[in-house]
Amino acid sequence: MTAAGAGAGDRGNLPSTPGGQALSAPLLGRAEEPTLFEHSSPGRKAWSFRTTGIPELPREELVPSDHRRTAPVPVAEVSERDLVAHFTRLSHRQFSVDLGAYPLGSCTMKYNPKVCDAVAALPGLAGVHPAAPASLTQGWLRLLVDLEAALCEITGMAAATLQPAAGAAGELTGLLLMRAWHEARGDARHKVIIPDSAHGTNPASVTLGGYEVVTVPSDERGCVDMAALAGVLDEDVAGIMLTNPNTLGLFEEDIAAIAASVHRVGGLLYYDGANLNAILGLVRPGDMGFDIVHMNLHKTFATPHGGGGPGAGPVAVSERLVPFLPGPRPVRVGGGTDDPPVYGWSTPERSIGRMHSWHGNALVLARALAYLTLHGRDGLRSVAEIAVLNANWIRQRLSGTYDIPFDRPCMHEVVVSARNLRQPNGVRALDVAKRLLDKGFHSPTVYFPLIVEEALMIEPTETESPQTLEALASAFEAIAYEATSLPADTLTDAPHHTPVRRVDEARAARTLIPTFDARP
Amino acid sequence: MGTYIPHTETEIAEMLAFLGLSSLDELFAAVPAALRLQRDLELAEGAEEPDVLALFDEYASANRARGDRLLCFAGGGSYDHEIPAVTRALAGRSEFVTSYTPYQPEVAQGVLQAIFEFQTLVARLSGLPVANASLYDGASATVEAVNLAAAATASQDIWVSEGIHPHWRQVLATCAAGTGHRLRTVTLTDGVTVWPDPLDGGGRPGALVVGYPNYLGCLEDLGAARAVCDQTGALLIVAADPVCAGILRSPGEWGADVVVGEGQPFGTSLGFGGPYLGLFSCTSALVRRLPGRLVGETVDVDGRRAYVSTLRAREQDIRREKATSNVCTNQTLMAVTAAIQLGWLGTSGLAELGWRCAQATRYLRDALLRLPGVTPYVDAPVVREFSVRTPVPAEVVIDRMADEGFLAGVGLGTAFADADDALLVAVTERRTRLEIDAYVAAFAKVAA
């Protein structure tokens, strides 16, 4: 190959201008940031409450002595200025989508439009108490009903619950729906089928749903092995959980046949919506034969992931499962052509029950509806098309440098392998991922799916420009060059330029320090 | 149409050419034609940003129960506490808002350290040594606690106080359909839980679940609950209000094994119920069964202090069907927000917050009980929330009080038998004497 980072005009005619590359991130020095507790100085305060004028009673009269705390909870004693400095410095030690490209496969780390934040901050949405009666919350109810309708149209399903707070909560909801549906038919079943390429949440949710996991292998094309599937399908199978496109970024071409064979034994099909971004407006889970679909609004519909949450994992179902949905559900209860619509709550006849303290992660749901409204039918289709275009461009570009186990057109993400870089220096996928940090990008997902050796799962998303893709591909190529031609520690000691370098994970687990108070 | 796709038409054409394709449609050749949607989605055309804002202003305007229109006296697990400008500003920093789960610790020290500080604070509030990085909400934290206790004690009989939030109890029941846990609701007697005598045919529970204070605001006798646990080997799960932690003995001090709670009061807006913050802490003995993520302190190769997600072998992406929980995405941003808010409150402010709520609650409760026909619903001591019976149905009170400019409280009729005339009222540090006096005057008018 050519020298690292050399002009790449011969590969796709794209100018090599970095876009989402965070090499200029402001990192002032490499000292540790003390904890909030170490910033504490006795007597300092930041709090400020209203002047209420409420007459005060002696505290003994307010709380019985056996319940009353004798010493205050030690929090920290800092000024507002200390507080701002501390958390601002912490923020400077954190990579984010706003800082640079985040090609973390399966996570769909696209740009989060700021207008959606503005929507979620509206006092008329953010300041509403969740227990207020429907007559006082018509705006929220209408918003939720509108979102449900849009999600059902996108997935091709009949109705949806907005309660699940994240994808995994959606999975459990879906499995409990599956269970309730079978039980209502007097049909106790025990097994749920999952491909070996599935996300870890799938098997964990199956266990919580009271089912036993049956794993089916992938075939040599990276899709469900149809013969193996036929071998495990019987009338004890409650359903199958599939991600389509799957975690290899490949469309399960036999999905119609899979659906038919699962339905033939009386099972249901569950769609893990982690990869829905690839097919928006082009093909719908309902049309593929799925009965239950969860969506990750924090992936597909760009609600910000908040460093690990909040998300939202609505679950949409086909007609026959609607009576089992969690409740209460926001519904239109009145109004007509001349009168404005009236909204209220309704619990389905055979509801599995509630899945959230209130109505779901409502402000996340509002952000998602804002995103959907911005994009509309035309924009959503473009999202899928460009997400797939970007992933295929990366695949094609890296195919000469990295081993690509399932090398055919992919959907929104591509899984490459670093196994060809192992000689002579023992470089592994983890080293490539860490070195990418030095080059101003977040790492791809590593060692997943489990069926690919030294896997690097790259999902550029549609919001990264061709210039960013060029810079990202150049970085990957440079790393491949470094792996074989430079001293081993260039990669095996990477990253070199981050706020901390490789952290000792084994020590963290061996000598557990889960709080500041547990420090030796 | 709002679009965040940077590509120009020329660039798209160049990229397609690089792939040997002539149209975007050809990218989807792997999708069988029979499955392709042969029409546009039945959604509106994409909208421009100002038009979207205008639409959402319409939704927002249709909500009467917004804090800037109705003064909030409702609680029931969701409280109108002060959120200062500094918390909003820091929690809104896009480095915290737009990052993913900290899988690469070298570039995620900001979020990891903030979670470490959050865990420390949650542990201090609960009086237990370990806290996780958050769960979805109070209900999900309670579900996870029950799953942990059933596994740790090998008993699926769970005794749940009727004083646990009714919605949380409903979520427990929903999830029990999958796990097979047998939930037994232990009713309240005049506001507090009276546990069955395990020696008197009560059975051997795997856990007792009790609120502190409970849903009606009452102080439960945690000592009595602990004694039942000691007799039976059950774990004591306490659902504690973290705002009261500033003035009440910690659940850990009472002998709790697991403490759960709703962390919304620390800097998260009412938000129509979400996203909120599930709090979870436990004893050291239970740490290997902890659900969700845990951040630990360690060092990097240069010996500098660093933070990382730890005891990862418990988690779903590694342990799969044998994981302690299926939780992956949690509520990290709300956890970071709580750490910031607690930093703002500080040691003195946390105590002050609790006492101010208690003072205001007593002031309003005494005033309401002086009104003709208003009586206590239960008598047990309360701290920051209380319930009353009113001369007219609670629904009517709430309806009429809205016309007077107040969100009066939460009706208890759906959660408790014979309670259509019972109202749960909460007063936070944000309510002034003038506001409370006006509430009482309006109440006198509408409940007459």
Interface residues (C-beta under 8 A of the other chain):
Chain A: R11 G12 N13 L14 G19 R30 E32 E33 T35 L36 F37 R44 K45 A46 W47 S48 F49 R50 T51 T52 G53 I54 P55 E56 L57 R59 E61 L62 V63 P64 D66 H67 R68 R69 T70 P72 V73 P74 V75 A76 E77 V78 E80 L83 V84 H86 F87 T88 L90 S91 H92 R93 Q94 F95 S96 V97 D98 L99 Y102 L104 C107 M109 K110 Y111 N112 P113 V115 D117 A118 V119 L122 P123 G124 L125 A126 G127 V128 H129 P130 A131 A132 P133 S135 L136 T137 Q138 G139 W140 R142 L143 A150 E153 I154 A165 A166 G167 A168 A169 E171 L172 L175 L176 R179 A180 H199 G200 T201 P203 A204 S205 V206 T207 L208 G209 G210 V213 L250 F251 E253 I255 A256 I279 G281 L282 V283 R284 D287 M288 N296 H298 A302 P304 H305 G306 G307 G308 G309 P310 G311 A312 P326 I352 G353 R354 M355 H356 S357 W358 H359 G360 N361 A362 L363 V364 A366 A370 L372 T373 L374 H375 G376 R377 D378 G379 L380 R381 S382 V383 E385 I386 V388 L389 N390 N392 W393 Q396 R397 R408 P409 M411 A433 K434 L437 H442 S443 T445 F448 E462 T463 E464 S465 P466 D493 P495 T498 P499 V500 R501 R502 V503 D504 E505 R507 A508 A509 L512 I513 P514 T515 F516 D517 A518 R519
Chain B: M1 G2 T3 Y4 I5 P6 H7 E11 I12 E14 M15 L16 A17 F18 L19 L24 L27 F28 A29 A30 V31 P32 A34 L35 R36 L37 D40 L41 E42 L43 A44 E45 G46 A47 E49 V52 L53 L55 F56 D57 E58 Y59 A60 S61 A62 N63 R64 A65 R66 G67 D68 L70 C72 A74 G76 G77 S78 D80 E82 P84 V86 A89 L90 G92 R93 S94 E95 F96 V97 T98 S99 Y100 T101 P102 Y103 Q104 P105 E106 V107 A108 Q109 G110 V111 Q113 A114 I115 F116 E117 Q119 T120 L121 A123 R124 L125 P129 V130 A131 A133 S134 Y136 D137 G138 A139 S140 N147 H165 H167 W168 Q170 V171 A173 T174 C175 A177 G178 T179 G180 L219 A245 G246 I247 L248 R249 S250 E262 S269 L270 G271 F272 G273 G274 P275 Y276 V287 R293 L294 V295 G296 E297 T298 V299 D300 V301 D302 R304 R305 A306 Y307 V308 T310 L311 R312 A313 E315 Q316 D317 I318 R319 R320 E321 K322 A323 S325 N326 V327 C328 T329 N330 Q331 T332 L333 M334 V336 A339 I340 L342 G343 W344 L345 G346 T347 S348 G349 L350 A351 E352 L353 W355 R356 A358 Q359 A360 R362 Y363 P381 V383 E395 I398 D399 A402 L407 V410 E429 R430 R431 T432 R433 L434 I436
